[in-house]
Amino acid sequence: MVFPVLLSIFALSSISIPFVYLTGKRSPRAAAIFVASLILINLGLLAGTIPTIMDSSSHQWIETYQWIPNLGNTQFTLFVDGMSVSVALISLVLLFTATIYSINYMAGKKNLPAYYALICMLSVGLVGVFLTSNLLLFYFCWELMLVPAYFIVGEWGHGNSYKSALKLFIFTHAGAVFVLLGIGSIYWLTGTTEMFTVNGILGAQAMLLGVSASNIIKWILLALTAGFAVKMAVFPVHIWLPDAHSEAPAPMSALLSGVVISAGAYAILRIVFGVVFPAIDVTFAVSFLHALSIIAIITAFFGSFLALRATDIKRVIAYSSISHMGYIMFGISLFPVSVAGGTAVVLASSIAITGTILHIISHAASKGLFFLTAGGIMHQLNDERDIRKMGGLASKMPFSTVSGMIAALSIAGIPPLACFISEFLIFMGAFQLIAADSFYIIPTALMLVATVFSLAYSLRFISKVFFGTAPGELVEDVHGGSNCVHDSSAVCTGGGHGGKFDVPNWMKAALAILAALVVLIGVYPTFFMQLIQTVTFG
Amino acid sequence: MVTIFDVILPISTLIVAALLTIPVFKLIRKSTYKTGLTLAWILAVFITAGLTIANLAFSYYSTANPVPLNLTLDGTSNPTIAASFLIDAISIYMAIIMIAIAAVVMIYAVFFVKSADRPSDRYFAVMIVLTGALIGAVLAGDLLTFFIFWEAATAAAAFLMLYRKNTFSLNATLKYLIMVIIASAFVLLGLSIVYGLTGTLNYIALRNAIGGITGADMNLLIIAFIFIAAGYAIEAAIVPFHFWLPDAYTAAPAPSAAFLSSLVDQGSYYILIRILLFIILPPAVGGIFDWTLMLAIMAALAMIIGNLLALIQNNIKRLIAYICVADVGYNLIAITSTTQLGLIGNLYFFLIGGLTTALAFMAVGIINSHGFRTLDDFAGIGKRMPWTSLALVMAGLSFAGIPPLGGFIAKYFVFTAAISADLTWLAVIGILTSVIQTAYIFRLINVMYSKKPKDGNTSVIKENKYLLIPVFMLVIAIFVLGLFPDIVLQLLQPILTQLPWAIP
């Protein structure tokens, strides 16, 4: 009997939700530490599966439990392989940092017990999505991350937050019903909700190969892709993202932009490409991939342009998430077509997809760091959000400046930071593919142009926020250091005394963890790459 | 071995208890522990009735591979007109869910009537009669016995609506009664034709007799069945016969609305299943005519119109009533699919739909009793009445089909059944209307949590703990059934072996 690692992760978090709430009634800080330690335990448990994944011949870790035998023998299948374990690990890291960051950031806000209980609930859904290979259970978790997100954004967000939360919910739920349609159709065609063959029982992937109704499979592929694309917020279904991600409280923005939207990318890889793609014919597969790459380019440019124009500190970052989903979508569009014919492909032979999954990870770390830094700046500047009113923060918030620059430069794709290496791998893969499919020449060239815009908005962010002078400091000079008495500049009102006003310690710890991770992935991506490259598609 | 006595016992227990309720309440009324004694009496009745149904279920399932049993009062095996009862997996399942939901709603009613300070012995007596009549109806083995019990149930339902005795509830009840009388006329006309042609009204005998009908008689028989189905369609409030329902449910006090929506509604779908799937059979397996397309269109209309009308409602109770109208559509999808999956999904939907609508009406009832009725009134309720609001949010999420609540599994069954029956267009309409449902439910949640009350009063209202007990019993039930639907699905498995037709 192997220790039920994955089940413990599920059970531990879900059982703890009411206890987190009760702890929070006594002390919100204790609840935060409770959640953080739960996540750490989960992180440890999940790490325990890595040796098995690396060494076993199947490179998987599977646990199955009875669930609904009367519904097509639906199992409670918990499954991790190199791809899911690495995305789940980064999600847990981000959840951990967001939680300890909340100790300072959320201090003094109302209803904190409910906040931490919702974070705990979110962790069940968010991590659960990566840990299962049963379609029904996947959908459970998929929606379970939506409901707490709605309440967190609505209740603790800025401005007209419930409206943004509603937008978030309706859009992603509308996407989710397409996913449901796809899952229902897969169940109808195959009579199973298992994705993969487990313990000799055939899964949907294997059974779809034997189904002759290839027209319906095409529709399933499109329905699932459309549903997941809403979560990814690619053009033209991106409209919910800027509002929700910028109005949310910073830790939630970090989670939403960092991992929740990437869950869409993960789901496309896992379900669309892992389960359905092998069953479709090659010509359709090629045009499908080409279509994806065109959408990817529009998304990348669109996001970058909006990020260049935005003046709201969190909106800049939210738009950059859209453009980065474009990169990820582009990476996905480089998927090896040979899988569609039924050939199995090990990711060790596909640099592009390895790079895409690595980009999910490095984007999560960088974007999490970016949002947490921005949240820290807003927190210290009395919720000022306009970057035109900022400036010169480098001397006042040195710690945040360092973390913000690491994040911004990583997002811009500057070596040796995390996003550079993953984007580099995607482009390597693209150039490799051009030899086989000349269609990709133009998309690849355009994507390279798009990276320039990423650099542009990142540098604009750095120079506007951290360097230069704030409008207020000019006044200060004129009046001889009178601590900006009569101006409204954010920098002056925030610090108050003209001295340093960097973020509090818990927030510093959260920023430090992510900044270290961004650098580490950039310098030494091998850990994740080795994990990812064990994955087999088809 | 099930005897006729086992079948009569639960029905007679409830009806006798209803008759006893009035003298018992005369005694209780003077006591200082009025509420406690009322509760004790109601619990005693429902536990006894529950035990008799459990006895029926256990004795039925004690034999290996139980077959549908037709039991008559006069002991003949193939009755023509004698009152008969059909005991099979579906009727036992329906009886169990009805007694269970009724018990929870009754507990709520005890405290609700107390908190509204209008004690009424007749009210409880009528509720118990209604439960008894409905259980008699689902256990009935021929269309006439069903009809008699069903008329008793609708008469009782009219009394439940009339409880408030104001103009609005009088009007609503009148509307309901007129619709019911028209429906009964249709049904009676249909029944007399069917009896004249086949010489029987017994479900099983009728199914066998249909095969022998030919020519012009067959056309007449089809028309007769359309009359019967139309009659029950009116009572099930299928669009376009739905307009009595929102008024009736809005006029009825909360426990009545919960009762009507979760029990009477389900009873009328039940008879549609019996007629369409068990007597005239699906067209693919020798049904006498193809009713699926017509029903599919009605399902689509019910979902579209029900949800669109819900979207424009301002009164929250009325909004929930329109969700009931839309839910009919989701139920019909399952019947239309004529698959085993659809049938299972349908029966599961009865349970979840019943629990969820009951929960929604109960929660809204608590909020209404503090004087908050419209969407504007609900502003800020989420913070003023946190626990009741939580229950309402849970009901709403279950309606919208958000996992892990029960409503999701129910909808999953229904849509999968539709897809597997090549009715993908219907599934797509169902899914898109679910999105509309999500939209207005979240608009409500939005108002409840984000808006400030108009009068600026944000003080927390003290919620009645006793009322919350039955409410949260239902919340827990919806959660558990969403996570572990197998508890119920196991009960439904024998149905598949008992189907008179088999499409996988």
Interface residues (C-beta under 8 A of the other chain):
Chain A: W67 I68 P69 N70 L71 L136 Y139 F140 E143 L144 L146 V147 Y150 F151 G154 E155 S161 Y162 K163 A165 L166 F169 I170 H173 A174 V177 F178 L180 L181 G184 S185 Y187 W188
Chain B: I344 L397 A400 I402 P403 P404 F408 I409 Y412 F413 F415 T416 I419 S420 T424 A427 V428 I431 L432 S434 V435 T438 A439 F442 R443 N446 Y449 S450 F484 P485 D486 L489 Q490 L492 Q493
